[in-house]
Amino acid sequence: MRALLLAGAVSMAFTLLATPAFIWLFKKLKWGQFIRDDGPQSHHTKRGTPTMGGVVIIVAAVLGYFFGKLANGETPTASALLVLLMLVGLGLVGFIDDFIKTHRQRSLGLTGWAKIAGQVLVATVFAILALQFPNQDGLTPASTAISWVRDTNLDFLMLGSVIGIGLFILWINLITVSASNGVNIADGLDGLATGSAIMAIGAYAVIGFWQFNQTCGTVLENISSCYSVRDPLDLAVVASAIVGALAGFLWYNTSPAQIFMGDTGSLGLGGALAALAVLSRTELLLIFIGGIFVIVTGSVAIQRIFFKITKWRTGTGRRVFLMSPLHHHFELKGWAQITVVVRFWIIAGLSVMTGIGLFYVEWVYG
C-alpha cells in the first residue's frame, strides 16, 4: 500500500515541479504544435504551443514507480515492467511521429501504416514476453485465454500451440492498436485525453488492489470469486504512478494549455491502458472503462464509412457529423471548448464507474 501511495505522489510531484522546465526547453528546441488549416478556427491560437509533453509523463511515471518500490524495499515485478515497456515503447513511436511534425512543420508525421507498424512491433514483443516469467504458482503475466472480468473458457491454445500463440499475438495487437489510437484520437482538446486517462488508468489501480486482496490461495470472504492474476498489487502501483504523473501534467495541460502531450503521450498512455487490461485479465471490460475513447474512435469510423458509402451511391460524400472526432463536432456547433471537455470527462467518469460496477457485480454474483 505504501508503494502505491509513494509512486503516485512522487510522479505527481515531478510533473508539477518539472513541467515548467520542459515547457521552456521545448520552446527553445521549437517543438511547437502544428495546427491543421481544416480544423476548428479557434485552434489556430494554439499554434506553437510546446508539444511532446508525453516525455514528462513517461519519465515521471517510471521514476515514481521505481521510487515507490525502492522506498518500500521491494523488487519490481515482471507485470509492472511489461506495462512500462508498453508505455515507453509506444511513447517512442509517438515521439518519432511528433518529432517529424515539429521538425518539418506539418500535421502529418509518420504515415498511418508506419505508425501502425511501430505499434505492432511493440505489441508483439509485449505479447511474447507476457507469456514468460511464471511465478511460483506457474502464473505468467498474461494468459492465452480471452478475458472479461477474469479469464474465460475461450483459450486460443484450444486451436493448437502454434496457431493459438499466433492468434493470441494478433489479439494483443488488436487491443493495443485500438487503445493507443483511441487515446490519440481523443487528444484533440486541452485536457480531454489527460483527464479521461486519469479516470481510466485510475480504475486499474482500484482493480489491481481489489484483486490483490482477493487473490486465490488466501483467506477470503468469497472464495469462489478469487482472482488468479500475477502481481495484481504491482499493477496497481504502476497505474498509480501513471495517474500521479497525469494529474500533475493536467495542471499545465488544462485550458488554456501551456503544453500538449502529443502522440508521445497519447500512444504511450493507450499502450499502458491496453497492458493493464491484458495483465489484469479484464480485456473486454476495457470497452467500458475506456468508453470515452471507444466513442470518439467510433465517431471517426462512422464518419468515414458513411462518407464513402454515400459517395459510392450518389457521387457526393455526405457526413454524419460536422467534423470528426466527435468533440470537434460540438465545437463547430458552438460549444465552448471547456464545456466540451468537462462534459466528455463526465461521460468518461460514467464509463469508468460502469466498468468498475460490472467488475464488482461479477465478484458478488460470480
C-alpha positions as semicolon CSV with decimal commas, in nm:
position;residue;x (nm);y (nm);z (nm)
1;M;0,000;0,000;0,000
2;R;0,284;0,239;0,084
3;A;0,449;0,176;-0,254
4;L;0,120;0,256;-0,428
5;L;0,085;0,591;-0,250
6;L;0,452;0,683;-0,289
7;A;0,453;0,604;-0,661
8;G;0,157;0,833;-0,724
9;A;0,289;1,112;-0,501
10;V;0,640;1,116;-0,648
11;S;0,526;1,108;-1,009
12;M;0,275;1,387;-0,947
13;A;0,535;1,600;-0,768
14;F;0,773;1,550;-1,060
15;T;0,528;1,670;-1,327
16;L;0,406;1,959;-1,111
17;L;0,758;2,085;-1,048
18;A;0,942;1,984;-1,365
19;T;0,688;2,059;-1,639
20;P;0,767;2,436;-1,648
21;A;1,131;2,349;-1,720
22;F;1,025;2,116;-2,000
23;I;0,798;2,387;-2,143
24;W;1,097;2,624;-2,151
25;L;1,319;2,357;-2,309
26;F;1,065;2,259;-2,576
27;K;1,021;2,625;-2,670
28;K;1,398;2,657;-2,710
29;L;1,401;2,345;-2,927
30;K;1,100;2,481;-3,122
31;W;0,895;2,169;-3,052
32;G;0,569;2,356;-3,109
33;Q;0,229;2,225;-3,208
34;F;0,134;2,245;-3,577
35;I;-0,237;2,321;-3,638
36;R;-0,423;2,193;-3,941
37;D;-0,591;2,460;-4,156
38;D;-0,906;2,247;-4,197
39;G;-0,964;2,217;-3,822
40;P;-1,171;2,443;-3,598
41;Q;-1,052;2,804;-3,644
42;S;-1,032;2,859;-3,267
43;H;-0,742;2,613;-3,256
44;H;-0,511;2,841;-3,455
45;T;-0,430;3,033;-3,136
46;K;-0,259;2,712;-3,013
47;R;-0,002;2,714;-3,294
48;G;0,348;2,692;-3,148
49;T;0,237;2,567;-2,804
50;P;0,502;2,319;-2,684
51;T;0,415;1,957;-2,758
52;M;0,575;1,618;-2,679
53;G;0,469;1,664;-2,316
54;G;0,430;1,288;-2,307
55;V;0,804;1,282;-2,236
56;V;0,737;1,443;-1,897
57;I;0,453;1,199;-1,821
58;I;0,657;0,892;-1,911
59;V;0,967;1,000;-1,719
60;A;0,755;1,086;-1,414
61;A;0,566;0,755;-1,421
62;V;0,886;0,550;-1,449
63;L;1,059;0,744;-1,171
64;G;0,751;0,729;-0,949
65;Y;0,715;0,353;-0,989
66;F;1,080;0,270;-0,917
67;F;1,096;0,515;-0,626
68;G;0,784;0,360;-0,471
69;K;0,931;0,010;-0,500
70;L;1,277;0,115;-0,376
71;A;1,140;0,306;-0,078
72;N;0,932;0,004;0,017
73;G;1,225;-0,235;-0,020
74;E;1,053;-0,432;-0,296
75;T;1,173;-0,575;-0,626
76;P;0,997;-0,466;-0,948
77;T;0,777;-0,741;-1,093
78;A;0,751;-0,870;-1,448
79;S;0,392;-0,746;-1,485
80;A;0,470;-0,385;-1,393
81;L;0,781;-0,382;-1,613
82;L;0,568;-0,502;-1,906
83;V;0,328;-0,211;-1,853
84;L;0,625;0,027;-1,854
85;L;0,752;-0,144;-2,169
86;M;0,428;-0,057;-2,346
87;L;0,427;0,296;-2,204
88;V;0,784;0,368;-2,312
89;G;0,776;0,165;-2,636
90;L;0,464;0,324;-2,779
91;G;0,574;0,658;-2,638
92;L;0,886;0,623;-2,853
93;V;0,672;0,558;-3,162
94;G;0,474;0,871;-3,077
95;F;0,793;1,069;-3,017
96;I;0,921;0,988;-3,366
97;D;0,584;1,096;-3,508
98;D;0,588;1,422;-3,307
99;F;0,949;1,497;-3,396
100;I;0,877;1,468;-3,769
101;K;0,577;1,701;-3,732
102;T;0,767;1,969;-3,540
103;H;1,083;1,939;-3,749
104;R;0,900;1,966;-4,082
105;Q;0,616;2,187;-3,953
106;R;0,334;1,976;-4,091
107;S;0,033;1,792;-3,948
108;L;0,149;1,451;-4,075
109;G;0,441;1,282;-3,904
110;L;0,474;0,910;-3,962
111;T;0,244;0,771;-4,228
112;G;-0,055;0,576;-4,099
113;W;0,098;0,242;-4,188
114;A;0,436;0,334;-4,042
115;K;0,271;0,427;-3,712
116;I;0,075;0,101;-3,705
117;A;0,393;-0,092;-3,784
118;G;0,558;0,065;-3,477
119;Q;0,256;-0,021;-3,261
120;V;0,253;-0,379;-3,392
121;L;0,624;-0,422;-3,319
122;V;0,591;-0,308;-2,957
123;A;0,268;-0,506;-2,903
124;T;0,421;-0,824;-3,045
125;V;0,726;-0,800;-2,818
126;F;0,491;-0,738;-2,524
127;A;0,271;-1,037;-2,616
128;I;0,566;-1,277;-2,637
129;L;0,720;-1,158;-2,311
130;A;0,384;-1,159;-2,130
131;L;0,367;-1,539;-2,165
132;Q;0,707;-1,580;-1,997
133;F;0,820;-1,531;-1,634
134;P;0,594;-1,774;-1,442
135;N;0,581;-1,720;-1,066
136;Q;0,599;-1,991;-0,801
137;D;0,238;-2,087;-0,878
138;G;0,305;-2,112;-1,252
139;L;0,116;-1,793;-1,335
140;T;0,255;-1,586;-1,622
141;P;0,174;-1,213;-1,654
142;A;-0,077;-1,283;-1,935
143;S;-0,273;-1,590;-2,035
144;T;-0,379;-1,712;-2,378
145;A;-0,747;-1,704;-2,277
146;I;-0,976;-1,416;-2,373
147;S;-1,078;-1,236;-2,054
148;W;-1,382;-1,038;-1,948
149;V;-1,357;-0,971;-1,575
150;R;-1,135;-1,276;-1,543
151;D;-1,020;-1,541;-1,790
152;T;-1,300;-1,713;-1,982
153;N;-1,301;-2,065;-2,128
154;L;-1,217;-1,923;-2,472
155;D;-0,850;-2,014;-2,489
156;F;-0,651;-1,967;-2,810
157;L;-0,448;-2,278;-2,728
158;M;-0,757;-2,490;-2,797
159;L;-0,663;-2,445;-3,166
160;G;-0,314;-2,583;-3,113
161;S;0,002;-2,428;-2,976
162;V;0,134;-2,268;-3,297
163;I;-0,199;-2,135;-3,425
164;G;-0,308;-2,045;-3,073
165;I;0,002;-1,838;-2,996
166;G;-0,028;-1,666;-3,333
167;L;-0,391;-1,574;-3,268
168;F;-0,302;-1,457;-2,916
169;I;-0,039;-1,220;-3,060
170;L;-0,296;-1,089;-3,311
171;W;-0,544;-1,038;-3,025
172;I;-0,293;-0,839;-2,821
173;N;-0,212;-0,632;-3,129
174;L;-0,582;-0,556;-3,182
175;I;-0,623;-0,441;-2,820
176;T;-0,304;-0,234;-2,829
177;V;-0,365;-0,060;-3,162
178;S;-0,728;0,012;-3,065
179;A;-0,642;0,153;-2,721
180;S;-0,342;0,361;-2,831
181;N;-0,523;0,509;-3,130
182;G;-0,832;0,569;-2,915
183;V;-0,640;0,785;-2,668
184;N;-0,460;0,952;-2,959
185;I;-0,788;1,048;-3,128
186;A;-0,929;1,183;-2,800
187;D;-0,627;1,411;-2,759
188;G;-0,778;1,699;-2,954
189;L;-0,884;1,947;-2,687
190;D;-0,699;2,092;-2,388
191;G;-0,700;1,836;-2,107
192;L;-0,953;1,600;-2,267
193;A;-0,730;1,295;-2,309
194;T;-0,534;1,370;-1,990
195;G;-0,839;1,386;-1,765
196;S;-1,003;1,086;-1,932
197;A;-0,684;0,879;-1,900
198;I;-0,660;0,966;-1,529
199;M;-1,001;0,808;-1,473
200;A;-0,947;0,505;-1,698
201;I;-0,599;0,416;-1,570
202;G;-0,708;0,502;-1,215
203;A;-0,970;0,229;-1,248
204;Y;-0,688;-0,023;-1,282
205;A;-0,531;0,099;-0,959
206;V;-0,861;0,010;-0,791
207;I;-0,898;-0,320;-0,978
208;G;-0,539;-0,426;-0,906
209;F;-0,571;-0,350;-0,534
210;W;-0,903;-0,539;-0,515
211;Q;-0,758;-0,840;-0,698
212;F;-0,463;-0,842;-0,458
213;N;-0,699;-0,858;-0,159
214;Q;-0,895;-1,138;-0,327
215;T;-0,604;-1,346;-0,455
216;C;-0,667;-1,720;-0,475
217;G;-0,489;-1,911;-0,201
218;T;-0,555;-1,655;0,073
219;V;-0,830;-1,638;0,335
220;L;-1,122;-1,480;0,151
221;E;-1,480;-1,381;0,216
222;N;-1,588;-1,503;-0,130
223;I;-1,359;-1,797;-0,216
224;S;-1,549;-1,881;-0,537
225;S;-1,464;-1,541;-0,686
226;C;-1,091;-1,521;-0,616
227;Y;-0,851;-1,394;-0,882
228;S;-0,559;-1,573;-1,045
229;V;-0,354;-1,272;-1,155
230;R;0,023;-1,243;-1,137
231;D;0,135;-0,931;-0,944
232;P;-0,204;-0,752;-0,907
233;L;-0,075;-0,513;-0,640
234;D;0,218;-0,409;-0,857
235;L;-0,021;-0,340;-1,145
236;A;-0,199;-0,105;-0,905
237;V;0,134;0,060;-0,816
238;V;0,232;0,127;-1,178
239;A;-0,121;0,251;-1,253
240;S;-0,093;0,486;-0,955
241;A;0,240;0,618;-1,085
242;I;0,088;0,695;-1,426
243;V;-0,218;0,860;-1,271
244;G;0,002;1,077;-1,049
245;A;0,209;1,185;-1,350
246;L;-0,108;1,273;-1,541
247;A;-0,258;1,467;-1,251
248;G;0,049;1,691;-1,226
249;F;0,064;1,732;-1,603
250;L;-0,304;1,830;-1,619
251;W;-0,221;2,144;-1,418
252;Y;-0,044;2,277;-1,728
253;N;-0,247;2,092;-1,993
254;T;-0,591;2,219;-1,898
255;S;-0,745;2,508;-2,094
256;P;-0,565;2,719;-2,199
257;A;-0,295;2,453;-2,237
258;Q;0,066;2,555;-2,185
259;I;0,186;2,219;-2,319
260;F;0,038;1,926;-2,512
261;M;0,117;1,559;-2,454
262;G;0,142;1,492;-2,828
263;D;0,147;1,145;-2,978
264;T;0,435;1,071;-2,740
265;G;0,189;1,080;-2,453
266;S;-0,132;0,958;-2,615
267;L;0,017;0,648;-2,782
268;G;0,215;0,562;-2,468
269;L;-0,087;0,600;-2,241
270;G;-0,303;0,393;-2,473
271;G;-0,039;0,121;-2,468
272;A;-0,026;0,126;-2,088
273;L;-0,405;0,105;-2,073
274;A;-0,403;-0,198;-2,304
275;A;-0,127;-0,365;-2,100
276;L;-0,315;-0,311;-1,773
277;A;-0,628;-0,468;-1,923
278;V;-0,440;-0,770;-2,056
279;L;-0,235;-0,835;-1,743
280;S;-0,528;-0,787;-1,503
281;R;-0,738;-1,030;-1,713
282;T;-1,000;-0,764;-1,794
283;E;-0,955;-0,726;-2,169
284;L;-1,320;-0,694;-2,273
285;L;-1,400;-0,480;-1,969
286;L;-1,172;-0,217;-2,125
287;I;-1,457;-0,137;-2,365
288;F;-1,646;0,012;-2,068
289;I;-1,351;0,151;-1,870
290;G;-1,222;0,326;-2,182
291;G;-1,571;0,409;-2,302
292;I;-1,491;0,769;-2,395
293;F;-1,210;0,650;-2,622
294;V;-1,445;0,398;-2,785
295;I;-1,699;0,675;-2,851
296;V;-1,459;0,923;-3,013
297;T;-1,295;0,650;-3,221
298;G;-1,636;0,521;-3,325
299;S;-1,734;0,869;-3,441
300;V;-1,436;0,872;-3,680
301;A;-1,525;0,528;-3,814
302;I;-1,892;0,625;-3,864
303;Q;-1,794;0,947;-4,041
304;R;-1,559;0,774;-4,284
305;I;-1,785;0,478;-4,358
306;F;-2,092;0,696;-4,415
307;F;-1,894;0,935;-4,637
308;K;-1,760;0,652;-4,855
309;I;-2,097;0,479;-4,885
310;T;-2,281;0,797;-4,984
311;K;-2,004;0,892;-5,227
312;W;-2,024;0,548;-5,388
313;R;-2,403;0,561;-5,419
314;T;-2,460;0,925;-5,511
315;G;-2,121;1,053;-5,622
316;T;-2,125;1,312;-5,342
317;G;-1,999;1,216;-5,000
318;R;-2,212;1,318;-4,703
319;R;-2,119;1,343;-4,337
320;V;-2,295;1,246;-4,016
321;F;-2,101;1,497;-3,803
322;L;-1,986;1,848;-3,884
323;M;-1,636;1,718;-3,814
324;S;-1,485;1,411;-3,655
325;P;-1,373;1,316;-3,392
326;L;-1,693;1,389;-3,203
327;H;-1,552;1,664;-2,979
328;H;-1,481;1,881;-3,284
329;H;-1,841;1,834;-3,398
330;F;-1,964;2,001;-3,079
331;E;-1,705;2,276;-3,111
332;L;-1,838;2,360;-3,457
333;K;-2,192;2,360;-3,314
334;G;-2,085;2,649;-3,092
335;W;-1,997;2,476;-2,764
336;A;-1,710;2,635;-2,575
337;Q;-1,402;2,414;-2,565
338;I;-1,407;2,389;-2,185
339;T;-1,775;2,285;-2,199
340;V;-1,697;2,002;-2,440
341;V;-1,405;1,884;-2,227
342;V;-1,596;1,882;-1,897
343;R;-1,896;1,704;-2,048
344;F;-1,673;1,444;-2,208
345;W;-1,499;1,400;-1,872
346;I;-1,842;1,329;-1,723
347;I;-1,901;1,062;-1,988
348;A;-1,555;0,919;-1,918
349;G;-1,632;0,906;-1,546
350;L;-1,966;0,734;-1,603
351;S;-1,796;0,480;-1,831
352;V;-1,533;0,403;-1,569
353;M;-1,798;0,370;-1,298
354;T;-1,989;0,129;-1,520
355;G;-1,676;-0,078;-1,575
356;I;-1,587;-0,095;-1,206
357;G;-1,952;-0,166;-1,124
358;L;-1,958;-0,463;-1,363
359;F;-1,629;-0,582;-1,215
360;Y;-1,773;-0,574;-0,862
361;V;-2,108;-0,727;-0,958
362;E;-1,925;-1,021;-1,117
363;W;-1,733;-1,072;-0,794
364;V;-2,051;-1,068;-0,586
365;Y;-2,257;-1,300;-0,809
366;G;-1,979;-1,489;-0,986
